[in-house]
C-alpha cells in the first residue's frame, strides 16, 4: 500500500507538511468523485445512431486532462483506474477493459502533450487528439474481445465523433481552467 501511495506522490517525506498532503489527497478525492459523477451521467445518454454500442462523449476526460495538468501523471493514473473500476462494476468486464485501455493510452498522450515546454496544441487540440487515441485504443480492444477485425468499420464514425467530442471537452476545460486553477491553489502547492 505504501508503494501505491508513494507512486501517487502522497507519501509524506521526513519534513513534509501533513496538512498539504491531506489537502492534496482531498483534492484528488474530489476530482475522482467528479469524474465518477460525470461518467455516471454520461451513461444516461442514449446511444447515437451509427455509433458502436457504449460510445459516449467522454466528458469525464475533462477531469483527467485537468489532473494531468495540475497534479501530474501519478494522480491521473488514479483517476483513470478509478473510472475503469467504476465502468467494470456498473457495466461489466468489457467496459472495464475498454475504459482502462482508452483512458490509459489517452492519458499518456495527454501527459506528453501538456507537459511539453513548447505547447504545439491548445487544450482543444489536446482534447481532439486524446479523444482519437482513446477511441482507437478501444477499437483495438473491441477487436481482440470480439475476435474480429470488422469492428474497425466503425473507425471513420469514431474519428468524426472524436473530433466533435474532443473539441467539446477541450473547449469546456479551456473555459473552466482559470476557475479550476484558482480552486486548486488551495489544495496543491
Phi, psi and omega in degrees: 000321180297326179296317178298315180295318179297320179297330178274007181059040180247351180282125183291141173275177186305315184252020183282143180283118182293330180293323177293321178297315179298318179296319180295316178296318179298317180294320177297322176296319177296316179297318179298315179297321178297316179298320180292320179296315179297317178299317178300314181295325177297327180293343178278346179283127180293156178297141178276144179300137178086353181261153177295154178303136177088357179294126183232161183295334179083028181297333179292344176291345174300319180295318179297316180298316179295318181298317177301314183293315187269327189240347177098177186295314181301319179291324178292327176300319177302314181297314181298315179296319179299315179296321180294317179296319177300316178298319179295318181291320186270335185228359174106176185297321180299316178297323178301308183293324178294314180295316181296314182294309180295317181294315183292313182294317179292328177295319178298315178297318177305311182301312181299316183287321184279337184263005176288144180296317177256113184277108180282343183232148173283176176300328178292316177298318178297318178300317180293311181300316181291325176295319178296312179299317179302310182295320181292323176296318179293323176298318179298316179294318178298322178295318179294314182296317183274352181056038178216146177267351182295343178298337181289353173295341176283347187306312180299321179294318180291327176296314178297315179299320180294321179296318180292307184290324176297323176296318181293312181295320177297320179294317179298313180298319179300320181289322185262354183303315179302319179291319179296319179295322179295315180291319184294337179297336179283341184252321183239128182230000000 
